[in-house]
Amino acid sequence: MTARPDSAEAFKRAHGLGRFAADFQSPVPVEQVIRELEERGIITGARCTVDESRRGYIRFIGPLRMSRVDKDNARRDKVHVFVGVELDEKTGKNDGSLMDTEAGEIVRHFSCEMLRGLFVAPSRITLGAPEKTVIEEMLDDLSDLDE
């Protein structure tokens, strides 16, 4: 969603102020964010749900540099903590690797089948996920009746 042209956000964006400044860094160090996630139980290997619908296992937690080009064609780089998830189904975007725009090469953060990898903000993660949905369990029960 873009800001209204007469909003404070639009003014800050146009003038490179606040979080839109080229040298903006997250006020919380990456190490502290990772420690807080670990305290909440968000650790590699944990079962999780992404956006309350996609299930999988956490395979990566760490900083990733995100680049974007603003309207003045200036590249803005920011480092954020992301969670890499290996999804149960092919509803992801990658295979655990991402393009490092600064180095100009693909970097593997974890390995999984293509379209089963996803990198998301920690706020999109809910710990725990059933191995099967209720519908999948019902289908299993029905197939047991056929035998």
DSSP file (Angstrom, degrees, kcal/mol; ACC not computed):
  #  RESIDUE AA STRUCTURE BP1 BP2  ACC     N-H-->O    O-->H-N    N-H-->O    O-->H-N    TCO  KAPPA ALPHA  PHI   PSI    X-CA   Y-CA   Z-CA
    1    1 A M              0   0    0      0, 0.0     2,-0.3     0, 0.0     0, 0.0   0.000 360.0 360.0 360.0 131.3    0.0    0.0    0.0
    2    2 A T        -     0   0    0      1,-0.1     2,-0.1     8,-0.0     8,-0.0  -0.665 360.0-109.4 -95.2 151.6    1.4    3.4   -0.9
    3    3 A A        -     0   0    0     -2,-0.3    -1,-0.1     1,-0.1     0, 0.0  -0.373  38.8 -95.3 -74.8 153.9    1.1    6.4    1.2
    4    4 A R    >   -     0   0    0      1,-0.1     3,-1.8    -2,-0.1     6,-0.4  -0.401  36.7-116.6 -62.7 147.7   -1.1    9.3    0.3
    5    5 A P  T 3  S+     0   0    0      0, 0.0    -1,-0.1     0, 0.0    -2,-0.1   0.735 114.2  47.7 -63.4 -21.1    0.9   12.0   -1.5
    6    6 A D  T 3  S+     0   0    0      4,-0.1     2,-0.1     5,-0.0    -2,-0.1   0.185  91.6 110.0-104.4  18.1    0.2   14.5    1.3
    7    7 A S  S <> S-     0   0    0     -3,-1.8     4,-1.8     1,-0.1     5,-0.1  -0.439  79.1-115.9 -90.9 165.2    1.0   12.2    4.2
    8    8 A A  H  > S+     0   0    0      1,-0.2     4,-2.7     2,-0.2     5,-0.2   0.875 117.2  55.7 -63.7 -38.0    4.0   12.4    6.6
    9    9 A E  H  > S+     0   0    0      1,-0.2     4,-2.7     2,-0.2    -1,-0.2   0.921 106.4  49.4 -61.9 -43.2    5.1    9.0    5.2
   10   10 A A  H  > S+     0   0    0     -6,-0.4     4,-2.5     2,-0.2    -1,-0.2   0.894 111.3  49.9 -63.1 -39.7    5.2   10.4    1.7
   11   11 A F  H  X S+     0   0    0     -4,-1.8     4,-1.9     2,-0.2    -2,-0.2   0.938 112.7  46.2 -63.1 -47.8    7.2   13.4    2.9
   12   12 A K  H  X>S+     0   0    0     -4,-2.7     5,-2.6     1,-0.2     4,-0.7   0.905 113.8  49.2 -62.2 -41.5    9.7   11.2    4.7
   13   13 A R  H ><5S+     0   0    0     -4,-2.7     3,-0.8    -5,-0.2    -1,-0.2   0.929 111.5  48.7 -63.4 -45.3   10.0    8.9    1.7
   14   14 A A  H 3<5S+     0   0    0     -4,-2.5    -1,-0.2     1,-0.2    -2,-0.2   0.818 119.4  38.3 -65.6 -31.6   10.6   11.8   -0.7
   15   15 A H  H 3<5S-     0   0    0     -4,-1.9    -1,-0.2    -5,-0.2    -2,-0.2   0.328 109.2-116.9-105.0   6.9   13.2   13.4    1.5
   16   16 A G  T <<5 +     0   0    0     -3,-0.8     6,-0.3    -4,-0.7     2,-0.2   0.909  61.5 151.9  62.3  44.2   15.0   10.2    2.7
   17   17 A L    > < -     0   0    0     -5,-2.6     3,-2.1    -6,-0.1    -1,-0.2  -0.696  48.0 -11.5-106.7 159.4   14.1   10.8    6.4
   18   18 A G  G >  S-     0   0    0      1,-0.3     3,-1.9    -2,-0.2     6,-0.1  -0.271 135.2  -1.9  59.1-133.3   13.6    8.3    9.2
   19   19 A R  G 3  S+     0   0    0      1,-0.3    -1,-0.3     5,-0.1     5,-0.1   0.599 133.5  61.9 -67.9  -8.7   13.3    4.7    8.1
   20   20 A F  G <  S+     0   0    0     -3,-2.1    -1,-0.3     3,-0.0    -2,-0.2   0.421  77.2 114.8 -95.0  -0.3   13.7    5.9    4.5
   21   21 A A  S X  S-     0   0    0     -3,-1.9     3,-1.6     1,-0.1    -4,-0.1  -0.429  74.7-124.4 -69.4 145.6   17.1    7.3    5.1
   22   22 A A  T 3  S+     0   0    0      1,-0.3    55,-0.3    -6,-0.3    -1,-0.1   0.824 110.5  43.5 -60.9 -33.0   19.9    5.6    3.1
   23   23 A D  T 3  S+     0   0    0     53,-0.1    -1,-0.3     2,-0.1     2,-0.2   0.193  82.2 137.8-100.5  16.9   21.9    4.9    6.3
   24   24 A F    <   -     0   0    0     -3,-1.6     2,-0.4    -6,-0.1    -5,-0.1  -0.422  29.9-173.5 -65.8 132.6   19.0    3.8    8.4
   25   25 A Q        -     0   0    0     -2,-0.2    -2,-0.1    53,-0.1    53,-0.0  -0.950  36.3 -92.8-123.4 147.9   19.7    0.8   10.6
   26   26 A S        -     0   0    0     -2,-0.4     4,-0.1    53,-0.4    54,-0.0  -0.325  31.5-131.8 -55.3 136.2   17.2   -1.1   12.7
   27   27 A P  S    S+     0   0    0      0, 0.0    -1,-0.2     0, 0.0    -3,-0.0   0.694  93.0  66.8 -67.5 -16.2   17.3    0.3   16.3
   28   28 A V  S    S-     0   0    0      2,-0.0    -2,-0.1     3,-0.0     5,-0.1  -0.919  92.9-118.3-107.6 124.9   17.6   -3.2   17.7
   29   29 A P     >  -     0   0    0      0, 0.0     4,-1.9     0, 0.0     3,-0.5  -0.265  21.2-120.7 -60.2 146.6   20.8   -5.2   16.9
   30   30 A V  H  > S+     0   0    0      1,-0.2     4,-2.5     2,-0.2     5,-0.2   0.881 111.9  56.6 -55.3 -43.1   20.4   -8.4   14.9
   31   31 A E  H  > S+     0   0    0      1,-0.2     4,-2.3     2,-0.2    -1,-0.2   0.880 106.5  50.0 -59.7 -38.4   21.9  -10.5   17.7
   32   32 A Q  H  > S+     0   0    0     -3,-0.5     4,-2.4     2,-0.2    -1,-0.2   0.901 109.4  50.9 -67.8 -40.6   19.3   -9.2   20.2
   33   33 A V  H  X S+     0   0    0     -4,-1.9     4,-2.1     2,-0.2    -2,-0.2   0.930 111.5  47.8 -61.9 -45.0   16.4  -10.0   17.8
   34   34 A I  H  X S+     0   0    0     -4,-2.5     4,-2.3     1,-0.2    -2,-0.2   0.903 110.9  51.4 -63.9 -41.2   17.7  -13.6   17.3
   35   35 A R  H  X S+     0   0    0     -4,-2.3     4,-2.1     1,-0.2    -1,-0.2   0.912 109.7  49.8 -60.6 -43.3   18.1  -14.0   21.1
   36   36 A E  H  X S+     0   0    0     -4,-2.4     4,-1.2     1,-0.2    -1,-0.2   0.872 109.8  51.2 -65.0 -37.1   14.6  -12.9   21.7
   37   37 A L  H  <>S+     0   0    0     -4,-2.1     5,-2.5     2,-0.2     3,-0.3   0.919 109.2  50.5 -64.8 -43.1   13.3  -15.3   19.0
   38   38 A E  H ><5S+     0   0    0     -4,-2.3     3,-1.5     1,-0.2    -2,-0.2   0.891 106.4  55.2 -61.6 -39.6   15.1  -18.1   20.6
   39   39 A E  H 3<5S+     0   0    0     -4,-2.1    -1,-0.2     1,-0.3    -2,-0.2   0.816 106.6  51.6 -62.9 -29.9   13.6  -17.2   24.0
   40   40 A R  T 3<5S-     0   0    0     -4,-1.2    -1,-0.3    -3,-0.3    -2,-0.2   0.452 124.8-105.6 -84.6  -1.5   10.2  -17.5   22.4
   41   41 A G  T < 5S+     0   0    0     -3,-1.5     2,-1.4    -4,-0.3    -3,-0.2   0.508  74.9 140.5  91.0   4.4   11.1  -21.0   21.1
   42   42 A I      < +     0   0    0     -5,-2.5     2,-0.3    -6,-0.2    -1,-0.2  -0.683  30.1 140.8 -84.1  94.4   11.6  -19.9   17.5
   43   43 A I    >   -     0   0    0     -2,-1.4     3,-2.0    -3,-0.1    15,-0.3  -0.892  60.4 -79.2-133.3 159.8   14.6  -22.1   16.7
   44   44 A T  T 3  S+     0   0    0     -2,-0.3    15,-0.2     1,-0.2     3,-0.1  -0.351 116.9  28.4 -62.0 139.4   15.8  -24.1   13.8
   45   45 A G  T 3  S+     0   0    0     13,-4.0    -1,-0.2     1,-0.3     2,-0.1   0.202  88.9 131.3  94.8 -14.2   14.0  -27.5   13.6
   46   46 A A    <   -     0   0    0     -3,-2.0    12,-2.7    12,-0.1    -1,-0.3  -0.442  61.2-118.1 -73.8 144.4   10.9  -26.2   15.3
   47   47 A R  E     +A   57   0A   0     10,-0.2    81,-3.0    -2,-0.1     2,-0.3  -0.606  46.5 167.5 -77.3 140.3    7.5  -27.0   13.7
   48   48 A C  E     -AB  56 127A   0      8,-2.8     8,-2.2    79,-0.3     2,-0.4  -0.940  35.1-131.1-149.9 169.4    5.6  -23.8   12.7
   49   49 A T  E     -AB  55 126A   0     77,-2.7    77,-2.5    -2,-0.3     2,-0.5  -0.989  19.4-147.3-123.7 136.4    2.8  -22.2   10.8
   50   50 A V  E >> S-AB  54 125A   0      4,-3.7     4,-2.3    -2,-0.4     3,-2.0  -0.917  80.3 -13.8-105.7 125.7    3.2  -19.3    8.5
   51   51 A D  T 34 S-     0   0    0     73,-2.4    -1,-0.2    -2,-0.5    74,-0.1   0.809 115.9 -74.4  53.9  33.5    0.3  -16.8    8.2
   52   52 A E  T 34 S+     0   0    0     72,-0.3    -1,-0.3    -3,-0.2     3,-0.1   0.595 130.3  61.2  61.1  13.8   -2.0  -19.3    9.9
   53   53 A S  T <4 S+     0   0    0     -3,-2.0     2,-0.5     1,-0.3    -2,-0.2   0.628  82.9  66.7-137.5 -32.8   -2.2  -21.4    6.8
   54   54 A R  E  <  -A   50   0A   0     -4,-2.3    -4,-3.7    34,-0.0     2,-0.3  -0.849  63.5-157.4-104.6 130.2    1.1  -22.9    5.6
   55   55 A R  E     +A   49   0A   0     -2,-0.5    33,-2.9    -6,-0.2    34,-0.4  -0.726  29.9 111.7-106.6 152.3    2.9  -25.5    7.8
   56   56 A G  E     -AC  48  87A   0     -8,-2.2    -8,-2.8    -2,-0.3     2,-0.4  -0.970  56.1 -69.5 178.6-162.2    6.5  -26.4    7.9
   57   57 A Y  E     -AC  47  86A   0     29,-2.2    29,-2.8    -2,-0.3     2,-0.4  -0.949  40.1-115.9-121.5 139.4    9.8  -26.5    9.8
   58   58 A I  E     + C   0  85A   0    -12,-2.7   -13,-4.0    -2,-0.4    27,-0.2  -0.610  39.2 165.4 -72.5 125.7   12.1  -23.6   10.6
   59   59 A R  E     +     0   0A   0     25,-3.1     2,-0.3    -2,-0.4    26,-0.2   0.544  60.0  26.6-117.4 -15.1   15.4  -24.2    8.8
   60   60 A F  E     + C   0  84A   0     24,-1.6    24,-3.1   -17,-0.1     2,-0.4  -0.990  48.4 177.9-152.9 138.7   17.1  -20.7    9.1
   61   61 A I  E     + C   0  83A   0     -2,-0.3    22,-0.2    22,-0.2   -17,-0.1  -0.947  41.7  92.8-138.9 120.3   17.0  -17.7   11.4
   62   62 A G  E     - C   0  82A   0     20,-2.1    20,-2.9    -2,-0.4     2,-0.2  -0.991  69.8 -52.4 175.5 179.1   19.4  -14.8   10.6
   63   63 A P  E     - C   0  81A   0      0, 0.0     2,-0.4     0, 0.0    18,-0.2  -0.521  41.6-175.2 -78.7 140.4   20.1  -11.5    9.0
   64   64 A L  E     - C   0  80A   0     16,-2.8    16,-2.3    -2,-0.2     2,-0.6  -0.997  24.3-127.6-131.9 138.5   19.4  -11.0    5.3
   65   65 A R  E     - C   0  79A   0     -2,-0.4     2,-0.5    14,-0.2    14,-0.2  -0.752  24.5-161.3 -86.2 123.8   20.2   -7.8    3.3
   66   66 A M  E     - C   0  78A   0     12,-3.6    12,-2.3    -2,-0.6     2,-0.4  -0.915   5.4-164.4-108.9 130.7   17.2   -6.6    1.5
   67   67 A S  E     + C   0  77A   0     -2,-0.5     2,-0.3    10,-0.2    10,-0.2  -0.871  11.7 170.5-114.3 146.1   17.7   -4.2   -1.4
   68   68 A R  E     - C   0  76A   0      8,-1.7     8,-3.4    -2,-0.4     2,-0.6  -0.987  27.8-131.8-147.7 153.1   15.2   -1.9   -3.2
   69   69 A V  E     - C   0  75A   0     -2,-0.3     6,-0.2     6,-0.2    -2,-0.0  -0.922  25.1-148.3-107.1 124.8   15.5    0.8   -5.7
   70   70 A D    >   -     0   0    0      4,-2.4     3,-2.2    -2,-0.6     4,-0.0  -0.183  37.7 -85.7 -84.7-177.0   13.6    4.0   -4.9
   71   71 A K  T 3  S+     0   0    0      1,-0.3    -1,-0.1     2,-0.1   -57,-0.0   0.683 128.5  58.2 -66.7 -16.6   12.0    6.4   -7.4
   72   72 A D  T 3  S-     0   0    0      2,-0.2    -1,-0.3     0, 0.0     3,-0.1   0.262 117.4-112.6 -92.1  11.7   15.4    8.2   -7.7
   73   73 A N  S <  S+     0   0    0     -3,-2.2     2,-0.5     1,-0.3    -2,-0.1   0.698  72.2 141.5  62.4  22.4   17.0    4.9   -8.9
   74   74 A A        -     0   0    0     -4,-0.0    -4,-2.4     2,-0.0     2,-0.4  -0.809  51.9-127.3 -92.4 133.2   19.1    4.9   -5.7
   75   75 A R  E     -C   69   0A   0     -2,-0.5     2,-0.5    -6,-0.2    -6,-0.2  -0.668  20.6-160.7 -83.4 130.9   19.6    1.5   -4.2
   76   76 A R  E     -C   68   0A   0     -8,-3.4    -8,-1.7    -2,-0.4     2,-0.4  -0.958   4.8-165.5-113.2 122.3   18.6    1.2   -0.5
   77   77 A D  E     +C   67   0A   0     -2,-0.5     2,-0.3   -55,-0.3   -10,-0.2  -0.903  10.5 173.2-108.8 134.8   20.0   -1.7    1.5
   78   78 A K  E     -C   66   0A   0    -12,-2.3   -12,-3.6    -2,-0.4     2,-0.5  -0.991  24.9-136.0-137.5 146.2   18.7   -2.8    4.9
   79   79 A V  E     +C   65   0A   0     -2,-0.3   -53,-0.4   -14,-0.2     2,-0.3  -0.905  30.4 169.3-104.7 126.9   19.5   -5.7    7.1
   80   80 A H  E     -C   64   0A   0    -16,-2.3   -16,-2.8    -2,-0.5     2,-0.5  -0.925  37.0-110.2-131.1 155.9   16.6   -7.5    8.7
   81   81 A V  E     -C   63   0A   0     -2,-0.3     2,-0.3   -18,-0.2   -20,-0.0  -0.771  41.1-177.4 -87.1 129.7   16.2  -10.8   10.6
   82   82 A F  E     -C   62   0A   0    -20,-2.9   -20,-2.1    -2,-0.5     2,-0.5  -0.868  23.1-134.6-124.5 159.6   14.2  -13.4    8.6
   83   83 A V  E     -CD  61 120A   0     37,-2.9    37,-2.5    -2,-0.3     2,-0.5  -0.969  15.9-148.6-114.0 125.6   13.0  -16.9    9.3
   84   84 A G  E     -CD  60 119A   0    -24,-3.1   -25,-3.1    -2,-0.5   -24,-1.6  -0.833  18.1-167.5 -95.0 128.5   13.6  -19.5    6.5
   85   85 A V  E     -CD  58 118A   0     33,-3.2    33,-1.4    -2,-0.5     2,-0.8  -0.951  21.2-146.5-121.8 133.4   10.9  -22.2    6.5
   86   86 A E  E     -CD  57 117A   0    -29,-2.8   -29,-2.2    -2,-0.4    31,-0.2  -0.887  32.6-144.8 -92.6 111.3   10.8  -25.5    4.7
   87   87 A L  E     -C   56   0A   0     29,-3.8   -31,-0.3    -2,-0.8     5,-0.1  -0.405  14.6-132.0 -80.9 152.5    7.1  -25.9    3.9
   88   88 A D  S    S+     0   0    0    -33,-2.9     2,-0.3    -2,-0.1   -32,-0.1   0.830  93.1  37.4 -68.3 -33.4    5.1  -29.1    3.8
   89   89 A E  S    S-     0   0    0    -34,-0.4     2,-2.3    27,-0.1     3,-0.3  -0.767  98.1 -96.9-119.6 163.4    3.6  -28.3    0.4
   90   90 A K  S    S+     0   0    0     -2,-0.3    26,-0.2     1,-0.2    25,-0.0  -0.427  84.4 112.7 -80.3  67.6    4.9  -26.6   -2.7
   91   91 A T        +     0   0    0     -2,-2.3    -1,-0.2    24,-0.1    25,-0.2   0.153  53.8  96.2-120.4  15.3    3.5  -23.2   -1.8
   92   92 A G  S    S-     0   0    0     23,-3.4    26,-0.2    -3,-0.3    24,-0.1   0.017  73.1-123.7 -91.9-160.6    6.8  -21.4   -1.3
   93   93 A K  S    S+     0   0    0     24,-2.9     2,-0.2     1,-0.1    25,-0.2   0.501  77.0   4.2-125.3 -11.1    9.0  -19.2   -3.5
   94   94 A N  B     -E  117   0A   0     23,-1.7    23,-2.7    19,-0.1    22,-0.7  -0.814  69.9 -98.7-156.7-168.0   12.4  -20.9   -3.5
   95   95 A D  S    S-     0   0    0      2,-0.3    17,-1.2    -2,-0.2    19,-0.1   0.007  83.3 -74.3-116.4  25.0   14.6  -23.8   -2.5
   96   96 A G  S    S+     0   0    0      1,-0.4    13,-2.9    15,-0.2    14,-1.4   0.483 106.5 102.9  95.3   4.8   16.3  -22.2    0.5
   97   97 A S  E     -F  108   0B   0     11,-0.3    -1,-0.4    12,-0.2    -2,-0.3  -0.891  46.4-171.2-121.4 153.9   18.5  -19.9   -1.5
   98   98 A L  E     -F  107   0B   0      9,-2.4     9,-3.3    -2,-0.3     2,-0.5  -0.943  31.6-101.0-137.1 157.3   18.3  -16.2   -2.4
   99   99 A M  E     -F  106   0B   0     -2,-0.3     2,-1.0     7,-0.2     7,-0.2  -0.691  25.6-146.1 -80.2 125.8   20.2  -13.8   -4.7
  100  100 A D  E  >> -F  105   0B   0      5,-3.2     4,-2.3    -2,-0.5     5,-1.2  -0.826  12.2-166.9 -89.6 103.2   22.7  -11.7   -2.9
  101  101 A T  T  45S+     0   0    0     -2,-1.0    -1,-0.2   -36,-0.2     5,-0.0   0.809  83.6  53.6 -65.9 -29.8   22.5   -8.5   -4.9
  102  102 A E  T  45S+     0   0    0      1,-0.2    -1,-0.2    -3,-0.1    -2,-0.0   0.927 119.0  32.5 -70.8 -44.4   25.6   -7.1   -3.4
  103  103 A A  T  45S-     0   0    0      2,-0.2    -2,-0.2    -3,-0.0    -1,-0.2   0.671 102.2-132.1 -85.0 -18.2   27.8  -10.1   -4.3
  104  104 A G  T  <5 +     0   0    0     -4,-2.3     2,-0.3     1,-0.3    -3,-0.2   0.798  69.7 100.9  71.8  28.8   25.9  -10.9   -7.4
  105  105 A E  E   <S-F  100   0B   0     -5,-1.2    -5,-3.2    -7,-0.0     2,-0.4  -0.949  77.9 -99.7-141.9 161.9   25.6  -14.6   -6.6
  106  106 A I  E     -F   99   0B   0     -2,-0.3     2,-0.5    -7,-0.2    -7,-0.2  -0.673  34.7-158.6 -83.0 133.1   23.0  -17.0   -5.2
  107  107 A V  E     -F   98   0B   0     -9,-3.3    -9,-2.4    -2,-0.4     2,-0.5  -0.958   7.7-143.1-116.8 127.3   23.5  -17.8   -1.5
  108  108 A R  E     +F   97   0B   0     -2,-0.5   -11,-0.3   -11,-0.2     3,-0.1  -0.785  22.8 171.6 -90.7 125.2   22.1  -21.0    0.0
  109  109 A H  S    S-     0   0    0    -13,-2.9     2,-0.3    -2,-0.5   -12,-0.2   0.695  73.3 -13.1-102.1 -28.3   20.7  -20.6    3.5
  110  110 A F  S    S-     0   0    0    -14,-1.4    -1,-0.5   -15,-0.1     2,-0.4  -0.948  71.9-113.3-161.4 166.6   19.1  -24.0    3.8
  111  111 A S        +     0   0    0     -2,-0.3     2,-0.3    -3,-0.1   -15,-0.2  -0.907  44.4 133.5-114.7 135.4   18.2  -26.8    1.4
  112  112 A C        -     0   0    0    -17,-1.2     5,-0.1    -2,-0.4     3,-0.1  -0.951  58.7 -65.7-160.1 175.0   14.8  -28.1    0.4
  113  113 A E    >   -     0   0    0     -2,-0.3     3,-2.0     1,-0.1     4,-0.3  -0.362  68.8 -84.3 -66.3 147.4   12.8  -29.0   -2.7
  114  114 A M  T 3  S+     0   0    0      1,-0.3   -19,-0.2     2,-0.2    -1,-0.1  -0.261 116.1  17.9 -55.4 139.1   12.1  -26.1   -5.1
  115  115 A L  T 3  S+     0   0    0    -21,-0.4   -23,-3.4    -3,-0.1    -1,-0.3   0.498 104.7  89.4  72.7   9.6    8.9  -24.1   -4.1
  116  116 A R    <   +     0   0    0     -3,-2.0   -29,-3.8   -22,-0.7     2,-0.3   0.437  69.2  88.0-106.5  -3.0    9.0  -25.5   -0.6
  117  117 A G  E     +DE  86  94A   0    -23,-2.7   -24,-2.9    -4,-0.3   -23,-1.7  -0.739  49.1 170.2 -99.2 145.9   11.3  -22.7    0.8
  118  118 A L  E     -D   85   0A   0    -33,-1.4   -33,-3.2    -2,-0.3     2,-0.5  -0.971  21.6-153.5-153.5 135.2   10.1  -19.4    2.1
  119  119 A F  E     +D   84   0A   0     -2,-0.3     2,-0.3   -35,-0.2   -35,-0.2  -0.960  29.7 165.8-110.9 125.3   11.7  -16.5    3.9
  120  120 A V  E     -D   83   0A   0    -37,-2.5   -37,-2.9    -2,-0.5    -2,-0.0  -0.899  42.0 -92.0-136.5 162.0    9.4  -14.4    6.2
  121  121 A A    >   -     0   0    0     -2,-0.3     3,-2.2   -39,-0.2     4,-0.2  -0.481  41.9-116.6 -68.3 144.8    9.5  -11.9    8.9
  122  122 A P  G >  S+     0   0    0      0, 0.0     3,-1.8     0, 0.0    -1,-0.1   0.786 111.7  69.4 -55.8 -28.0    9.4  -13.5   12.4
  123  123 A S  G 3  S+     0   0    0      1,-0.3    -2,-0.0     3,-0.0   -72,-0.0   0.690  92.7  58.9 -65.7 -16.7    6.0  -11.8   13.1
  124  124 A R  G <  S+     0   0    0     -3,-2.2   -73,-2.4   -74,-0.1     2,-0.4   0.462  89.3  94.7 -89.6  -1.6    4.4  -14.1   10.5
  125  125 A I  E <   -B   50   0A   0     -3,-1.8     2,-0.4    -4,-0.2   -75,-0.2  -0.766  49.8-173.7 -97.5 133.5    5.5  -17.3   12.4
  126  126 A T  E     -B   49   0A   0    -77,-2.5   -77,-2.7    -2,-0.4     2,-0.1  -0.997  29.7-120.9-119.2 128.7    3.4  -19.2   14.9
  127  127 A L  E    S+B   48   0A   0     -2,-0.4   -79,-0.3   -79,-0.2   -85,-0.1  -0.386  74.8  26.6 -69.5 144.5    5.0  -22.0   16.7
  128  128 A G        -     0   0    0    -81,-3.0    -2,-0.1     1,-0.1   -79,-0.1   0.380  56.4-171.9  83.2 142.7    3.6  -25.5   16.4
  129  129 A A        -     0   0    0    -81,-0.1    -1,-0.1   -74,-0.1     4,-0.0  -0.903  30.2-106.3-163.8 138.3    1.6  -27.0   13.6
  130  130 A P        -     0   0    0      0, 0.0     3,-0.1     0, 0.0   -82,-0.1  -0.369  24.5-128.2 -65.6 149.1   -0.2  -30.3   13.3
  131  131 A E  S    S+     0   0    0      1,-0.2     2,-0.3   -84,-0.0   -76,-0.1   0.866  95.6  20.0 -64.0 -34.7    1.5  -32.8   11.1
  132  132 A K  S    S-     0   0    0      3,-0.0    -1,-0.2     4,-0.0     2,-0.1  -0.965  83.4-117.8-134.2 150.9   -1.8  -33.2    9.2
  133  133 A T     >  -     0   0    0     -2,-0.3     4,-2.3     1,-0.1     5,-0.2  -0.350  36.4-104.8 -77.1 167.3   -4.9  -31.0    8.9
  134  134 A V  H  > S+     0   0    0      1,-0.2     4,-2.3     2,-0.2     5,-0.2   0.893 123.8  51.6 -59.5 -40.7   -8.3  -32.2   10.2
  135  135 A I  H  > S+     0   0    0      2,-0.2     4,-2.6     1,-0.2    -1,-0.2   0.913 108.3  50.6 -64.8 -42.6   -9.3  -32.9    6.5
  136  136 A E  H  > S+     0   0    0      1,-0.2     4,-2.1     2,-0.2    -2,-0.2   0.904 110.8  49.4 -62.3 -40.0   -6.2  -34.9    5.9
  137  137 A E  H  X S+     0   0    0     -4,-2.3     4,-2.3     2,-0.2    -1,-0.2   0.900 110.5  50.5 -64.6 -40.4   -6.9  -37.0    9.0
  138  138 A M  H  X S+     0   0    0     -4,-2.3     4,-2.4     2,-0.2    -2,-0.2   0.905 109.8  50.2 -64.2 -41.4  -10.5  -37.5    7.8
  139  139 A L  H  X S+     0   0    0     -4,-2.6     4,-2.3     2,-0.2    -1,-0.2   0.894 109.9  50.7 -64.2 -38.8   -9.3  -38.6    4.4
  140  140 A D  H  X S+     0   0    0     -4,-2.1     4,-1.8     2,-0.2    -2,-0.2   0.919 109.9  50.3 -61.9 -43.6   -6.9  -41.1    6.0
  141  141 A D  H  X S+     0   0    0     -4,-2.3     4,-1.4     1,-0.2    -2,-0.2   0.896 110.5  49.7 -62.1 -40.5   -9.7  -42.5    8.2
  142  142 A L  H  X S+     0   0    0     -4,-2.4     4,-1.3     1,-0.2    -1,-0.2   0.896 109.2  51.0 -65.6 -39.8  -11.9  -42.9    5.1
  143  143 A S  H  X S+     0   0    0     -4,-2.3     4,-0.7     1,-0.2    -1,-0.2   0.837 106.0  56.3 -67.9 -30.3   -9.1  -44.7    3.2
  144  144 A D  H >< S+     0   0    0     -4,-1.8     3,-0.5     1,-0.2    -1,-0.2   0.857 103.5  54.7 -65.9 -34.6   -8.7  -47.0    6.2
  145  145 A L  H 3< S+     0   0    0     -4,-1.4    -1,-0.2     1,-0.2    -2,-0.2   0.831 102.1  57.8 -67.2 -32.3  -12.4  -48.0    5.9
  146  146 A D  H 3<        0   0    0     -4,-1.3    -1,-0.2     1,-0.2    -2,-0.2   0.749 360.0 360.0 -69.7 -23.3  -11.9  -49.0    2.2
  147  147 A E    <<        0   0    0     -4,-0.7    -1,-0.2    -3,-0.5    -2,-0.2   0.470 360.0 360.0 -81.2 360.0   -9.2  -51.5    3.2
